């Protein structure tokens, strides 16, 4: 039995702002505040430092606090290939049955198919058998 899983990545950043935009916000606010007291070259340096400090001391603690609530990754059928399964029904003449697998505390039923050599040898799998 083969599983084909494709991975999809969301292009949107979870906070809605890319890191460069957040630093740009901090740099812009710093530049506006420092522009009243300093000359232009010093305002540019102060704005860059303000952007980095804003990212480090404002955004990072908020981001780390929010990530504490993240859950553990879910298990997929692809990870359950070598797990213990239980026969939910008897195999039919075509060598097919429902098997039950536990994933993340939930029982999932999938179609189990005997390999051709197992079916040819006359193996009989009954309901409730663990494999």
MARBA-3410 file (N, C-alpha, C, O; in Angstrom, 1 decimal):
131
0.8,-1.2,0.0,0.0,0.0,0.0,0.9,1.2,0.0,1.8,1.3,0.8 ~ 0.7,2.2,-0.9,1.5,3.4,-1.0,0.7,4.6,-0.7,-0.5,4.7,-1.0 ~ 1.3,5.5,0.0,0.6,6.8,0.3,1.4,7.9,-0.4,2.7,7.9,-0.3 ~ 0.8,8.8,-1.0,1.4,9.9,-1.6,0.9,11.2,-0.9,-0.2,11.6,-1.1 ~ 1.8,11.8,-0.2,1.5,13.0,0.6,2.2,14.2,-0.1,3.4,14.2,-0.3
1.5,15.2,-0.3,2.1,16.5,-0.8,2.1,17.5,0.3,1.1,17.5,1.1 ~ 3.1,18.3,0.4,3.2,19.3,1.5,2.8,20.6,0.9,3.3,21.0,-0.2 ~ 2.0,21.3,1.6,1.5,22.7,1.1,2.0,23.7,2.2,1.9,23.4,3.4 ~ 2.6,24.7,1.7,3.1,25.8,2.6,2.3,27.0,2.3,2.1,27.4,1.2 ~ 1.8,27.7,3.4,1.1,28.9,3.3,2.1,30.0,3.1,3.0,30.2,3.8
1.8,30.8,2.0,2.7,31.9,1.8,2.6,33.1,2.8,3.5,33.9,2.9 ~ 1.5,33.2,3.5,1.3,34.2,4.4,2.0,34.0,5.7,2.0,32.8,6.2 ~ 2.6,35.0,6.3,3.3,34.8,7.5,2.2,34.8,8.7,1.3,35.6,8.6 ~ 2.4,34.0,9.7,1.4,34.0,10.7,1.0,35.3,11.4,-0.1,35.5,11.8 ~ 2.0,36.2,11.5,1.7,37.5,12.2,1.0,38.5,11.2,0.6,39.5,11.6
1.0,38.1,9.9,0.5,39.1,8.9,1.5,40.0,8.4,1.3,40.7,7.4 ~ 2.7,40.1,9.1,3.8,41.0,8.7,5.0,40.2,8.5,5.4,39.4,9.4 ~ 5.7,40.4,7.4,7.0,39.8,7.3,8.0,40.4,8.2,7.8,41.6,8.6 ~ 9.1,39.7,8.6,10.1,40.3,9.5,10.7,41.6,9.0,10.9,42.5,9.8 ~ 10.9,41.8,7.7,11.4,43.0,7.2,10.4,44.2,7.4,10.8,45.3,7.7
9.1,43.9,7.3,8.1,44.9,7.5,8.1,45.3,9.0,7.8,46.5,9.3 ~ 8.2,44.3,9.9,8.2,44.7,11.3,9.4,45.5,11.7,9.3,46.5,12.4 ~ 10.6,45.2,11.1,11.8,46.0,11.4,11.6,47.4,10.8,12.1,48.4,11.4 ~ 11.0,47.4,9.6,10.7,48.7,9.0,9.8,49.6,9.8,10.0,50.8,9.9 ~ 8.8,49.0,10.5,8.0,49.7,11.4,8.8,50.3,12.5,8.6,51.5,12.8
9.6,49.5,13.1,10.4,50.0,14.3,11.4,51.0,13.8,11.6,52.0,14.5 ~ 12.0,50.9,12.6,12.9,51.9,12.1,12.2,53.2,11.8,12.7,54.3,12.0 ~ 11.0,53.1,11.2,10.2,54.3,10.9,9.9,55.1,12.1,10.0,56.3,12.1 ~ 9.4,54.4,13.1,9.0,55.1,14.4,10.2,55.7,15.0,10.2,56.8,15.5 ~ 11.3,54.9,15.1,12.6,55.5,15.6,13.1,56.7,14.9,13.5,57.7,15.5
13.0,56.6,13.6,13.4,57.8,12.7,12.6,59.0,13.0,13.1,60.1,13.1 ~ 11.3,58.8,13.1,10.4,60.0,13.4,10.7,60.6,14.7,10.7,61.8,14.9 ~ 10.9,59.8,15.7,11.2,60.3,17.1,12.6,61.0,17.1,12.7,62.0,17.7 ~ 13.6,60.4,16.5,14.9,60.9,16.6,15.1,62.1,15.6,16.1,62.9,15.8 ~ 14.3,62.3,14.6,14.4,63.3,13.7,14.3,64.7,14.3,14.8,65.7,13.7
13.7,64.8,15.4,13.5,66.1,16.0,14.8,66.6,16.7,15.0,67.8,16.8 ~ 15.7,65.7,17.1,16.8,66.1,17.9,18.2,65.9,17.2,19.2,66.5,17.6 ~ 18.2,65.0,16.2,19.5,64.7,15.6,19.5,65.1,14.1,18.5,65.3,13.5 ~ 20.8,65.2,13.6,20.9,65.5,12.1,20.7,64.2,11.3,20.6,63.1,11.9 ~ 20.5,64.4,10.0,20.1,63.2,9.1,21.0,62.0,9.2,20.4,60.9,9.3
22.3,62.1,9.1,23.1,60.8,9.2,22.9,60.1,10.5,22.8,58.8,10.5 ~ 22.8,60.8,11.6,22.6,60.2,12.9,21.2,59.6,13.0,21.0,58.6,13.7 ~ 20.2,60.2,12.4,18.8,59.7,12.4,18.8,58.4,11.7,18.1,57.4,12.1 ~ 19.5,58.2,10.5,19.5,57.0,9.8,20.1,55.8,10.6,19.5,54.7,10.7 ~ 21.2,56.1,11.3,21.8,55.1,12.1,20.9,54.8,13.3,20.8,53.6,13.6
20.3,55.8,13.9,19.4,55.6,15.0,18.2,54.8,14.6,17.6,54.0,15.4 ~ 17.7,55.1,13.4,16.5,54.4,12.9,16.8,52.9,12.7,16.0,52.0,13.0 ~ 17.9,52.6,12.1,18.3,51.2,11.9,18.5,50.5,13.3,18.0,49.3,13.4 ~ 19.1,51.1,14.2,19.2,50.5,15.6,17.9,50.4,16.2,17.6,49.4,16.9 ~ 17.0,51.3,16.0,15.6,51.3,16.6,14.8,50.1,16.0,14.1,49.4,16.7
15.0,49.8,14.7,14.3,48.7,14.1,14.8,47.4,14.6,14.0,46.5,14.9 ~ 16.1,47.2,14.8,16.6,46.0,15.4,16.2,45.8,16.8,15.8,44.7,17.2 ~ 16.2,46.9,17.6,15.8,46.8,19.0,14.3,46.5,19.1,13.9,45.8,20.0 ~ 13.5,47.1,18.3,12.1,46.9,18.3,11.8,45.4,18.0,11.0,44.8,18.7 ~ 12.5,44.8,17.0,12.3,43.4,16.7,12.7,42.5,17.9,12.1,41.6,18.2
13.9,42.9,18.5,14.4,42.0,19.6,13.6,42.1,20.9,13.4,41.1,21.5 ~ 13.2,43.3,21.3,12.7,43.5,22.6,11.2,43.7,22.6,10.6,43.7,23.7 ~ 10.5,43.8,21.5,9.1,44.0,21.5,8.4,42.8,20.8,7.6,42.1,21.3 ~ 8.9,42.5,19.5,8.2,41.5,18.7,8.6,40.1,19.2,7.7,39.2,19.3 ~ 9.9,39.8,19.5,10.3,38.5,19.8,9.7,38.0,21.1,9.2,36.8,21.1
9.5,38.8,22.2,8.8,38.2,23.4,7.4,37.9,23.1,6.8,36.9,23.6 ~ 6.7,38.7,22.3,5.3,38.5,22.0,5.2,37.2,21.2,4.4,36.4,21.4 ~ 6.1,37.1,20.2,6.1,35.9,19.3,6.3,34.6,20.1,5.7,33.6,19.9 ~ 7.3,34.7,21.0,7.6,33.5,21.8,6.5,33.1,22.7,6.2,32.0,23.0 ~ 5.8,34.1,23.3,4.7,33.9,24.1,3.5,33.2,23.4,2.9,32.3,23.9
3.3,33.6,22.2,2.2,33.0,21.4,2.6,31.6,21.0,1.7,30.8,20.9 ~ 3.8,31.3,20.7,4.2,30.0,20.2,4.2,29.0,21.4,4.2,27.8,21.1 ~ 4.1,29.4,22.6,3.9,28.4,23.7,2.6,27.7,23.6,2.5,26.6,24.1 ~ 1.6,28.2,22.9,0.3,27.6,22.8,0.2,26.7,21.5,-0.8,26.1,21.3 ~ 1.3,26.5,20.8,1.3,25.6,19.6,1.2,24.1,20.1,1.7,23.8,21.1
0.5,23.4,19.3,0.3,22.0,19.6,1.3,21.1,19.0,2.1,21.6,18.1 ~ 1.4,19.9,19.4,2.3,18.9,18.8,1.8,18.6,17.4,0.6,18.5,17.2 ~ 2.7,18.3,16.5,2.3,17.9,15.1,1.5,16.6,15.1,1.7,15.7,15.9 ~ 0.5,16.6,14.3,-0.4,15.4,14.2,0.3,14.3,13.5,1.1,14.5,12.6 ~ -0.1,13.1,13.8,0.4,11.9,13.1,-0.4,11.7,11.9,-1.6,11.9,11.9
0.2,11.2,10.8,-0.5,10.9,9.5,-0.5,9.4,9.3,0.2,8.7,9.9 ~ -1.2,9.0,8.3,-1.2,7.6,7.9,0.1,7.2,7.4,0.5,6.0,7.5 ~ 0.9,8.1,6.8,2.2,7.8,6.3,3.1,7.4,7.5,4.0,6.5,7.3 ~ 2.9,7.9,8.6,3.7,7.6,9.8,3.2,6.3,10.5,4.0,5.7,11.3 ~ 2.1,5.8,10.1,1.5,4.6,10.7,1.7,3.4,9.9,1.1,2.3,10.3
2.6,3.4,8.9,2.8,2.2,8.1,3.3,1.0,8.9,2.8,-0.1,8.6 ~ 4.2,1.2,9.8,4.7,0.1,10.6,4.1,0.0,12.0,4.7,-0.7,12.9 ~ 3.0,0.6,12.2,2.3,0.5,13.5,1.4,-0.7,13.6,1.2,-1.3,12.6 ~ 1.0,-1.1,14.8,0.2,-2.2,15.0,-1.2,-1.9,14.5,-1.8,-0.8,14.9 ~ -1.8,-2.8,13.8,-3.2,-2.6,13.3,-4.0,-3.8,13.7,-3.5,-4.9,13.9
-5.3,-3.6,13.8,-6.3,-4.7,14.1,-7.2,-4.9,13.0,-7.7,-3.9,12.4 ~ -7.5,-6.1,12.6,-8.5,-6.4,11.6,-9.9,-6.1,12.1,-10.3,-6.7,13.0 ~ -10.6,-5.2,11.4,-11.9,-4.8,11.8,-13.0,-5.7,11.2,-14.0,-5.9,11.8 ~ -12.7,-6.3,10.1,-13.6,-7.3,9.4,-12.7,-8.5,8.9,-11.5,-8.4,8.9 ~ -13.4,-9.5,8.5,-12.7,-10.7,7.8,-12.3,-10.2,6.4,-13.0,-9.4,5.8
-11.2,-10.8,6.0,-10.8,-10.6,4.6,-11.8,-11.2,3.6,-12.3,-12.3,3.9 ~ -12.1,-10.5,2.5,-13.0,-11.1,1.6,-12.2,-12.0,0.5,-11.0,-12.1,0.7 ~ -12.9,-12.5,-0.5,-12.2,-13.3,-1.5,-11.1,-12.6,-2.3,-10.2,-13.2,-2.8 ~ -11.3,-11.3,-2.4,-10.2,-10.5,-3.1,-9.1,-10.1,-2.2,-8.1,-9.4,-2.7 ~ -9.1,-10.5,-1.0,-8.0,-10.2,-0.1,-8.1,-8.8,0.5,-7.0,-8.2,0.8
-9.3,-8.2,0.6,-9.5,-6.9,1.1,-10.3,-6.9,2.4,-11.1,-7.8,2.6 ~ -10.0,-5.9,3.3,-10.7,-5.8,4.6,-10.5,-4.4,5.1,-9.7,-3.7,4.6 ~ -11.3,-4.1,6.2,-11.0,-2.9,6.9,-10.1,-3.2,8.1,-10.3,-4.2,8.8 ~ -9.1,-2.3,8.2,-8.2,-2.5,9.4,-8.3,-1.2,10.2,-8.6,-0.1,9.7 ~ -8.1,-1.3,11.5,-8.2,-0.2,12.4,-6.8,0.2,12.9,-6.1,-0.7,13.4
-6.4,1.5,12.9,-5.2,2.0,13.3,-5.5,3.1,14.3,-6.4,3.9,14.1 ~ -4.7,3.2,15.4,-4.9,4.3,16.3,-3.9,5.5,15.9,-2.7,5.2,16.0 ~ -4.4,6.6,15.6,-3.6,7.8,15.3,-4.0,8.9,16.3,-5.2,9.3,16.3 ~ -3.1,9.4,17.1,-3.4,10.5,18.0,-4.6,10.3,18.9,-5.4,11.2,19.2 ~ -4.7,9.1,19.3,-5.8,8.7,20.2,-7.2,8.5,19.5,-8.2,8.2,20.2
-7.2,8.5,18.2,-8.4,8.3,17.4,-8.3,7.0,16.7,-7.2,6.7,16.1 ~ -9.3,6.2,16.6,-9.3,5.0,15.8,-9.7,5.4,14.3,-10.7,5.9,14.1 ~ -8.8,5.0,13.4,-9.0,5.3,12.0,-9.1,4.0,11.2,-8.3,3.1,11.4 ~ -10.1,3.8,10.4,-10.3,2.6,9.6,-9.9,2.9,8.2,-10.3,3.8,7.6 ~ -9.0,2.0,7.7,-8.6,2.1,6.3,-8.7,0.7,5.6,-8.8,-0.3,6.3
-8.6,0.7,4.3,-8.7,-0.5,3.6,-7.4,-1.2,3.6,-6.4,-0.7,3.2 ~ -7.4,-2.5,4.0,-6.2,-3.3,4.0,-6.3,-4.3,2.9,-7.3,-4.9,2.7 ~ -5.2,-4.5,2.1,-5.2,-5.4,1.0,-4.0,-6.4,1.2,-2.9,-6.0,1.4 ~ -4.3,-7.7,1.1,-3.2,-8.7,1.1,-2.4,-8.6,-0.1,-2.9,-8.3,-1.2 ~ -1.1,-8.9,0.0,-0.2,-9.0,-1.1,-0.6,-10.2,-1.9,-1.1,-11.2,-1.4
-0.4,-10.2,-3.2,-0.7,-11.4,-4.1,-0.2,-12.7,-3.6,-0.9,-13.7,-3.7 ~ 1.1,-12.7,-3.1,1.6,-14.0,-2.7,1.0,-14.5,-1.4,0.8,-15.7,-1.2 ~ 0.5,-13.6,-0.5,-0.2,-14.0,0.7,-1.6,-14.5,0.3,-2.0,-15.5,0.9 ~ -2.2,-13.9,-0.7,-3.6,-14.3,-1.1,-3.5,-15.7,-1.8,-4.3,-16.5,-1.6 ~ -2.4,-15.9,-2.5,-2.2,-17.2,-3.3,-1.9,-18.3,-2.3,-2.2,-19.5,-2.6
-1.3,-18.0,-1.2,-0.9,-19.0,-0.2,-2.1,-19.5,0.6,-2.0,-20.5,1.4 ~ -3.2,-18.7,0.6,-4.4,-19.1,1.3,-4.5,-18.6,2.7,-5.2,-19.2,3.5 ~ -3.7,-17.6,3.0,-3.7,-17.1,4.4,-5.1,-16.5,4.7,-5.7,-15.8,3.9 ~ -5.6,-16.9,5.8,-7.0,-16.3,6.3,-6.8,-15.5,7.5,-6.2,-15.9,8.5 ~ -7.2,-14.2,7.4,-7.1,-13.3,8.5,-8.5,-13.0,9.0,-9.4,-12.6,8.2
-8.8,-13.3,10.3,-10.1,-13.1,10.9,-10.2,-11.8,11.6,-9.2,-11.1,11.9 ~ -11.4,-11.4,11.8,-11.7,-10.1,12.6,-11.0,-10.2,13.9,-11.1,-11.2,14.6 ~ -10.4,-9.1,14.3,-9.8,-9.0,15.7,-8.4,-9.4,15.7,-7.7,-9.1,16.7 ~ -7.8,-9.9,14.6,-6.4,-10.3,14.6,-5.5,-9.1,14.6,-5.8,-8.2,13.8 ~ -4.5,-9.1,15.4,-3.6,-7.9,15.4,-2.4,-8.3,14.6,-1.8,-9.4,14.7
-2.0,-7.3,13.7,-0.8,-7.6,12.8,0.1,-6.4,12.9,1.2,-6.4,12.3
END
